[in-house]
Amino acid sequence: MPDLDPKTIEDKLVAARTKLILDKPFLGALVLRLPLQAANPAWCPTTGTDARKFYYNPEYVQELRTEEAQFVLAHEALHCALSHFSRRQHRVKHRWDLACDYAINPILLTDGLKPPPGMLMMKEYVGMTAEEIYPLLDDNDLSETMDQHLYDKEDNPSEGGTDKSENPLDNRDRQDASAPPSTLPPEADQEPGDTGESHSLSGAEGKGGGQQQELGENGQAAGGEPPPPPLSQQEADDLSVQWRQRLAGAAQQAQQAGKFSSIMKRLVEELLQPRLPWRTLLAHYMTAIARDDYSYTRPSSRRGDPAVFPTLRSHQINAVVALDVSGSVTDQELLDCLSEINAIKGQVRAAVTLLACDSEIVAGFPCRFEPWEEASLPHDMPGGGSTDFRPVFQWAQQQDQQPDILVYFTDAQGLFPKEQPNFPVIWLVKGRSPTPWGTRVQLN
């Protein structure tokens, strides 16, 4: 192999980055926020990021074609933009890294980028977030990511890398868009726009990389620089805010250039929408409807006292909760939703009418539960057909008293009524499908 010319290798990456800026300004603007840094092959066999820089092995980059170099640059930038470095929480590192790659790579492929060998890709994970993919991965999956996620600590062996939550509903978005402003050095703070995941391409057999040297103390090879240290929690929080700003700025630049692909536009819209836990949002809506109020109704004249005294009047909510039992939502997820409804209805005095529906309302429903009764599901839930939301709304509109609120737990893939009803509707949506009207609350 010919001797490596560091300037030639860096020029190759700069050329790939420039082409991204011209052809795909959204991704190019994000990549521009990661300064290029040649790394020690002992700990960087391919590429990697610490959410501040793009690290690369010159020998690996030398073997990449220009379009493949574009892919690896965009891959690292999108990990940062999706704030994968701050979203891992209790999850096992290797499994989380795999989930992040499975989430990112289909996005880049759909946007027309050409991957290098060894990229992780599974069709069943297309359109899913890392949090959604994570519980679907096998504990013993030995697949390898192609890049290095240098921002994250390895699992603590004394804890065994134990994951404390396998329920996808417990892995929902918990990013706080109101995190404190960043105090990072200028080289880390360069542009708006990001939330996301940080991961790598995959595969133990990618191009280049060469043989890894043995690492000495602190991960430092003889005569080489050690890898950057993992991010502290404060650093991760600060960088998450910065990357969110960079994401928004990159989207604006791409929009102005008229080169903002539909896949990237959807990604940005989802990432920049408010991220409150669905339980909080649901409680907020139901509490607002059930708010106690004072009545100033004039008393009977036979009472003798002409004064009008306010009387506290409590309004009982008439709530309808519909469950999509077409098979797209698991029984455990239905139980989780119902337990949350029970917790809220006890606080706001809500009578709940429970409906289960696939293509029609299933046998045994509706079931009504008074405020003091705990709503429950039958032991064997029927259902499993196609999804049609219309029967639930037809039933609600035929009642003598229309509901104060209707909460529908679903993946939002089915037939909707053509007209919006005249009562509030909250869609608790598993997945990314849109709803034509009502208030959509993201579960994942």
C-alpha positions in Angstrom: 0.0 0.0 0.0 1.4 3.4 -0.9 2.4 5.8 1.9 -0.5 7.9 3.3 -0.4 11.6 2.6 -2.3 13.2 5.5 -3.1 16.3 3.3 -4.5 14.1 0.5 -6.7 12.2 2.9 -8.1 15.3 4.5 -8.7 16.9 1.1 -10.7 13.8 0.2 -13.0 14.3 3.2 -13.3 18.1 2.5 -14.3 17.4 -1.1 -16.9 14.9 0.1 -18.2 17.4 2.6 -18.3 20.2 0.0 -20.3 18.0 -2.3 -22.8 17.3 0.5 -23.2 21.0 1.1 -24.0 21.6 -2.5 -26.2 18.6 -3.2 -27.7 18.0 0.2 -27.4 21.3 2.2 -29.2 20.0 5.2 -26.7 17.2 5.8 -23.8 19.3 4.6 -24.6 22.0 7.2 -24.6 19.4 10.0 -21.4 17.8 8.8 -19.7 21.2 8.7 -20.2 21.4 12.5 -17.8 18.5 13.1 -14.2 19.5 12.6 -12.1 16.8 10.9 -9.5 15.1 13.1 -7.1 12.3 12.1 -7.2 9.7 14.9 -5.0 7.0 16.3 -5.8 3.7 14.5 -5.4 1.8 17.8 -8.8 3.1 19.0 -10.3 4.3 15.7 -10.2 1.6 13.0 -12.7 3.5 10.8 -14.5 6.7 11.9 -16.1 8.0 15.1 -17.4 11.0 16.9 -17.5 12.4 20.4 -20.3 14.8 19.4 -17.6 17.5 19.0 -15.4 16.3 16.2 -15.3 13.8 13.3 -12.5 11.3 14.0 -11.1 9.2 11.2 -8.5 6.5 10.4 -6.6 7.8 7.3 -6.0 4.3 6.0 -9.7 3.6 6.2 -10.7 6.9 4.4 -8.1 6.2 1.7 -10.0 3.1 0.7 -13.4 4.9 0.5 -15.0 6.2 -2.7 -16.2 9.8 -2.6 -19.9 8.8 -2.2 -19.0 6.4 0.6 -17.1 9.2 2.4 -20.2 11.3 2.1 -22.2 8.6 3.8 -19.8 8.2 6.8 -19.6 12.0 7.3 -23.4 12.3 7.2 -23.8 9.2 9.5 -21.7 10.7 12.3 -23.4 14.1 11.9 -26.8 12.6 12.1 -26.0 10.7 15.3 -25.0 14.0 16.8 -28.1 15.8 15.4 -30.3 13.2 16.8 -28.6 13.5 20.2 -27.9 9.8 20.5 -25.2 10.7 23.0 -27.8 11.9 25.5 -30.6 9.4 25.0 -29.0 6.1 26.1 -30.0 6.4 29.8 -30.1 3.0 31.4 -29.7 1.0 28.2 -26.8 -1.4 27.5 -24.2 0.4 25.4 -23.6 -2.1 22.6 -27.3 -2.8 22.1 -28.1 0.9 22.1 -25.3 1.5 19.5 -26.8 -1.1 17.3 -30.3 0.4 17.6 -29.0 3.9 16.7 -27.4 2.6 13.5 -30.5 0.6 12.5 -32.4 3.9 13.0 -30.0 6.2 11.0 -28.9 4.1 8.1 -32.3 3.7 6.4 -32.7 7.5 6.6 -29.5 8.1 4.7 -30.2 5.4 2.2 -33.7 6.9 1.5 -32.0 10.3 1.0 -29.9 8.8 -1.8 -26.5 8.3 -0.1 -24.3 5.3 -1.0 -23.0 3.3 2.0 -19.6 1.6 2.4 -19.5 -2.2 3.0 -20.6 -3.4 6.4 -23.5 -1.1 7.0 -26.2 -2.3 9.4 -29.6 -2.4 7.8 -32.9 -4.3 8.5 -36.1 -3.5 6.6 -38.3 -4.2 9.6 -36.7 -1.3 11.5 -37.2 1.3 8.8 -39.0 4.4 10.1 -38.4 3.5 13.8 -36.5 5.4 16.4 -33.6 3.9 18.3 -35.9 3.7 21.4 -38.4 1.7 19.4 -35.7 -0.6 17.9 -33.8 -1.3 21.1 -36.2 -3.7 22.8 -36.5 -5.7 19.6 -32.8 -6.5 19.5 -31.4 -9.7 20.9 -29.4 -9.4 24.1 -26.7 -11.6 22.5 -26.6 -9.8 19.1 -22.9 -9.7 18.3 -23.2 -7.4 15.2 -20.6 -4.7 15.1 -21.1 -1.0 14.3 -18.6 0.4 11.8 -17.8 3.6 13.7 -16.8 4.5 17.3 -19.2 6.2 19.6 -16.6 8.0 21.7 -19.1 10.1 23.7 -20.4 7.2 25.7 -19.0 5.2 28.6 -18.7 1.4 28.4 -21.1 -0.5 30.6 -20.1 -0.9 34.2 -19.1 -4.6 34.6 -20.2 -4.6 38.2 -23.7 -3.8 37.0 -23.6 -6.2 34.2 -24.9 -3.6 31.7 -28.4 -4.4 33.0 -31.2 -2.8 31.2 -33.9 -1.8 33.7 -36.8 -1.3 31.2 -37.8 -3.5 28.3 -41.2 -1.8 27.8 -41.1 0.5 24.7 -43.7 2.7 26.5 -41.1 3.4 29.2 -38.5 4.4 26.6 -40.4 7.3 25.2 -38.8 10.6 24.5 -37.5 12.3 27.6 -35.5 15.1 26.1 -35.9 18.5 27.7 -36.0 21.2 25.1 -35.5 23.7 27.8 -32.1 22.5 29.0 -29.7 25.3 30.2 -27.8 27.3 27.5 -24.5 25.8 26.5 -21.2 26.9 28.0 -19.0 24.7 25.7 -15.9 26.0 23.9 -16.3 27.7 20.6 -15.1 24.8 18.5 -18.1 22.8 19.8 -20.6 25.5 19.2 -21.1 26.4 15.6 -24.6 26.1 14.3 -28.3 25.3 15.0 -30.0 22.0 14.6 -30.1 18.7 16.2 -31.7 15.9 18.3 -31.0 12.4 17.7 -29.0 9.4 17.9 -25.4 8.8 17.6 -24.1 5.6 16.2 -22.1 4.1 13.4 -22.2 2.2 10.3 -21.8 -1.4 11.0 -20.1 -4.6 10.4 -16.8 -6.1 11.5 -15.8 -6.3 7.9 -15.8 -2.7 6.6 -13.3 -1.3 4.2 -9.9 -0.4 5.5 -9.4 0.0 9.2 -6.2 -2.0 9.2 -5.2 -4.0 12.3 -5.7 -2.5 15.7 -2.7 -2.0 17.8 -2.6 -3.1 21.4 -3.8 -0.3 23.6 -1.7 0.7 26.6 -2.8 2.5 29.7 -5.7 5.0 29.2 -6.3 3.5 25.7 -3.2 5.1 24.3 -1.0 3.2 21.8 2.7 3.7 21.7 3.4 7.1 20.3 -0.4 7.8 19.7 -3.0 10.0 21.2 -5.6 8.5 23.5 -9.3 8.7 22.6 -11.3 11.7 23.9 -13.0 11.0 27.2 -16.7 10.2 27.4 -19.1 13.1 27.9 -20.3 14.1 31.3 -24.0 14.4 31.9 -23.7 18.2 31.8 -21.7 18.2 28.6 -24.2 15.9 27.0 -27.1 18.1 28.0 -25.3 21.2 26.7 -24.4 19.6 23.4 -27.9 18.3 23.0 -29.2 21.9 23.1 -26.6 23.0 20.6 -27.2 20.2 18.2 -31.0 20.9 18.3 -30.2 24.5 17.3 -27.9 23.3 14.6 -30.6 21.0 13.3 -33.1 23.8 13.0 -30.6 26.1 11.3 -29.6 23.3 8.8 -33.3 22.8 8.0 -33.7 26.5 7.3 -30.7 26.6 5.0 -31.9 23.5 3.0 -35.4 25.0 2.7 -34.1 28.3 1.4 -31.9 26.4 -1.1 -34.9 24.4 -2.3 -33.1 21.1 -1.6 -34.9 19.8 1.5 -35.9 16.2 0.9 -39.2 14.9 2.2 -37.5 12.3 4.5 -35.3 14.9 6.1 -38.2 17.3 6.4 -40.3 14.7 8.3 -37.3 13.9 10.5 -36.9 17.5 11.5 -40.6 18.1 12.1 -40.7 15.1 14.5 -37.5 16.1 16.3 -38.4 19.7 16.9 -42.0 19.2 18.1 -42.6 19.6 21.8 -41.5 16.6 23.8 -43.5 16.2 26.9 -44.3 12.7 28.3 -47.6 11.5 27.0 -48.8 10.9 30.6 -48.3 14.5 31.4 -50.1 15.7 28.3 -53.1 13.3 28.9 -53.4 14.4 32.5 -53.3 18.1 31.4 -56.1 17.7 28.9 -58.4 15.7 31.3 -57.7 18.0 34.2 -58.6 21.1 32.2 -61.9 19.6 31.2 -62.8 18.4 34.8 -61.8 21.7 36.5 -64.0 22.5 39.5 -65.8 25.8 39.2 -68.1 28.0 41.2 -71.7 28.5 40.5 -73.4 31.9 41.2 -76.9 30.7 40.5 -79.5 33.0 42.3 -81.1 31.0 45.2 -84.9 30.8 45.7 -86.5 34.0 46.9 -88.2 31.9 49.7 -84.8 31.5 51.4 -85.1 35.0 52.8 -81.4 36.0 52.4 -81.0 38.1 49.2 -77.2 37.6 49.1 -75.8 35.3 46.4 -73.0 33.1 47.6 -70.7 31.1 45.3 -71.1 27.4 45.5 -68.4 25.0 44.4 -69.7 22.7 41.6 -67.6 19.8 40.5 -68.1 18.5 36.9 -67.8 14.8 36.4 -66.1 13.9 33.1 -67.8 11.6 30.7 -64.7 10.1 28.9 -64.6 7.5 26.2 -61.4 5.4 25.9 -61.0 3.5 22.6 -58.4 0.8 22.2 -57.1 -0.4 18.8 -57.1 -4.2 19.1 -56.2 -4.9 15.4 -52.9 -6.4 16.5 -50.6 -3.5 16.0 -50.7 -2.6 19.7 -49.6 -5.3 22.2 -51.7 -6.4 25.2 -49.1 -5.1 27.6 -49.2 -1.7 25.9 -53.0 -1.6 26.2 -52.7 -2.5 29.9 -50.1 0.3 30.4 -52.4 2.8 28.8 -55.4 1.7 30.8 -53.5 1.9 34.1 -52.6 5.5 33.3 -56.3 6.3 32.5 -57.2 4.8 35.9 -54.6 6.9 37.7 -56.0 10.1 36.1 -59.7 9.4 36.3 -59.4 8.9 40.1 -58.0 12.4 40.4 -60.5 14.2 38.2 -63.7 12.3 38.8 -64.1 10.7 35.4 -66.6 8.0 34.4 -64.9 6.0 31.6 -66.7 4.1 28.8 -64.2 1.6 27.4 -64.4 0.5 23.7 -62.2 -2.1 21.9 -62.3 -1.9 18.2 -60.5 -3.3 15.1 -62.7 -3.1 12.0 -65.8 -2.9 14.3 -66.5 -2.7 18.0 -65.7 -6.1 19.4 -68.1 -8.3 21.4 -68.4 -7.5 25.1 -67.9 -3.7 24.6 -68.7 -1.0 25.5 -67.9 -1.3 29.3 -68.7 1.6 31.6 -66.7 2.3 34.8 -67.7 4.9 37.4 -65.1 7.2 38.9 -64.7 4.9 41.9 -64.3 1.7 39.8 -61.1 0.6 38.2 -61.3 0.1 34.5 -60.0 -3.3 33.4 -59.7 -5.5 30.3 -61.1 -9.0 29.9 -58.5 -11.8 30.3 -58.6 -12.8 26.6 -58.9 -9.7 24.4 -60.6 -10.3 21.1 -59.6 -8.5 17.9 -56.8 -8.8 15.4 -58.6 -7.7 12.2 -58.0 -4.6 10.1 -58.3 -1.1 11.6 -61.3 1.2 11.2 -61.8 4.1 13.5 -65.3 5.0 12.2 -67.4 2.6 14.4 -66.1 4.2 17.6 -67.1 7.7 16.5 -70.5 6.5 15.1 -71.2 4.9 18.5 -70.2 8.1 20.4 -72.4 10.4 18.2 -75.4 8.1 18.7 -75.4 8.4 22.5 -77.8 10.7 24.4 -74.8 12.4 25.9 -71.7 12.9 23.8 -68.4 12.4 25.6 -66.5 15.3 27.1 -63.3 13.7 25.6 -62.4 10.7 23.6 -59.0 9.1 23.9 -58.0 6.7 21.2 -54.9 4.4 21.7 -53.7 3.2 18.3 -50.9 3.2 15.7 -53.1 5.6 13.6 -53.0 3.2 10.5 -56.7 2.8 9.5 -59.8 4.4 8.2 -60.7 7.8 9.8 -64.1 9.5 9.8 -64.3 12.1 7.0 -65.5 14.8 9.4 -64.1 15.8 12.8 -66.6 15.3 15.7 -67.6 18.2 17.9 -66.0 16.8 21.0 -62.3 16.8 21.9 -60.3 13.8 20.6 -56.8 12.8 21.8 -54.9 10.2 19.7 -52.2 8.3 21.7 -50.2 7.2 18.8 -47.6 4.3 18.7 -45.4 4.9 15.7 -45.1 7.8 13.3 -48.4 7.8 11.3 -50.2 11.2 11.2 -53.8 11.9 12.2 -56.1 14.1 10.2 -57.5 16.0 13.1 -57.7 16.0 16.9 -54.7 16.2 19.3 -51.9 13.7 18.4 -49.7 12.6 21.3 -46.6 10.6 20.5 -46.2 7.6 22.7 -42.7 6.5 21.6 
